[in-house]
Amino acid sequence: MSLSGVRALAFDVFGTVVDWRSTIIEEGGRLNREKGLDVDWAAFADAWREEYRPSMDRVRRGELPWTKLDDLHRASLEKLLDEFGVEGLNDAEKERLNRVWHRLKPWPDAVEGLKRLRRRYILATLSNGNVALLVNMAKRAGLPWDCVLSAELARRYKPDREVYLMAAELLGLKAGEVGMVAAHAEDLLAARQAGLRTVFVPRPLEFGPGGAAEAPDPSFDMVVEDLTDLARRLGL
Amino acid sequence: MSLSGVRALAFDVFGTVVDWRSTIIEEGGRLNREKGLDVDWAAFADAWREEYRPSMDRVRRGELPWTKLDDLHRASLEKLLDEFGVEGLNDAEKERLNRVWHRLKPWPDAVEGLKRLRRRYILATLSNGNVALLVNMAKRAGLPWDCVLSAELARRYKPDREVYLMAAELLGLKAGEVGMVAAHAEDLLAARQAGLRTVFVPRPLEFGPGGAAEAPDPSFDMVVEDLTDLARRLGL
């Protein structure tokens, strides 16, 4: 288990670095009180996240032209507000709710782990979130990225191979000099096929207390407990 | 003189934030001693910089396909080593010299000014330097960017309009919500034509003690002394 030769770490963000579910539940609870709503925000968060993959897949298959994640999230939001029977939100309120994805809170180990990892490695995002989303999130949460890289820059969504290759190219590195860090096996398997190294960080609470935990694949270069554990194992 | 409504500041880098000339002279002097050379590195730095614009213009006019700045710098370097009669550098030594552009040192006010500006604004580079160059430079010099944006992402060089519009688009802002900060009038005039706001920072020593100082244009939104002065005038 080592990352010898790796110069940069590229991080998946949703679920790996930030806890989308808890943040949506927390902000949604506040919206319930403000607007006199009675929405089950845990169910809403899960449903919103469930729309994520099929909406990107429509872009990946070419059924939709390139559409950034903010806009896919907004289309899903409109659908879910209807399905959950939420009424009385004006456009500005819907837009504010949609931008909860810009305000997601980091897992408790994330900021400290990243700060320690940054001493030796170039730290980049490599997320399907659009650049503005990732920049706003980082500024708010104090995530110390050296570089914000996004599927938006390749106009392709992960797990398309081009996204991983773009990250190495923009960082001026060979694919094998970049380590992809993610809580999702599919992301890491695609990164590995593109020649990147791989670090699996389990996030058993990503989908809530009863959610399904992902298992690591034997091919991964490292499996760690969380981002401070990764720093510790790398001697940082 | 104000920047009301501006949410992000986009910085030209070479000359505006970092002092390319002094860094090349300093590193070149070291190379003279190490390799027993007798190069006039001030003249070399000036000549290297003079190749910059025509080399990018060949890309801008479509005479060359997209070529990142590292590679344009390297082609100019080969030419100048020949012109200056420098012999005895192997490929690794040339590559290390070429990457002096990744190691440029900030002007004395830059790091403090940026740290203060970052309290209120999103800070991005908007440079013709490629992403890896800008990331390596920032990490080394402690430049606290929220986001590294580069001509490389648009595959067009400034002052092409598309580069400025790309910055606003990627930051999720209107052009008028982005302020371009530069020491070069041409850059700011092009930014202004694309709808950005403009801040001129004179750098009278950019081209050395006898170099030509650029004058501000009356159309610029702000003219400041340096980046700490900009922070001060914005109440930061």
Contacts between the chains, C-beta under 8 A, distances in Angstrom:
chain1	res1	chain2	res2	distance
A	70	B	172	7.1
A	122	B	135	6.1
A	122	B	136	7.9
A	122	B	139	6.6
A	124	B	135	8.0
A	130	B	170	7.8
A	130	B	172	7.2
A	131	B	147	6.8
A	131	B	170	4.3
A	131	B	171	6.9
A	131	B	172	7.6
A	132	B	170	6.7
A	132	B	171	5.4
A	132	B	172	2.9
A	132	B	173	7.5
A	133	B	172	7.6
A	135	B	122	6.1
A	135	B	124	8.0
A	135	B	146	5.4
A	135	B	147	4.8
A	135	B	171	6.7
A	136	B	122	7.9
A	136	B	172	7.7
A	138	B	146	6.7
A	139	B	122	6.5
A	139	B	146	5.6
A	146	B	135	5.4
A	146	B	138	6.7
A	146	B	139	5.6
A	146	B	148	7.7
A	147	B	131	6.8
A	147	B	135	4.8
A	147	B	148	5.0
A	148	B	146	7.7
A	148	B	147	5.0
A	148	B	148	7.1
A	152	B	170	7.0
A	153	B	153	5.8
A	153	B	170	8.0
A	170	B	130	7.8
A	170	B	131	4.3
A	170	B	132	6.7
A	170	B	152	7.0
A	170	B	153	8.0
A	171	B	131	6.9
A	171	B	132	5.4
A	171	B	135	6.7
A	172	B	70	7.1
A	172	B	130	7.2
A	172	B	131	7.6
A	172	B	132	2.9
A	172	B	133	7.6
A	172	B	136	7.7
A	173	B	132	7.5
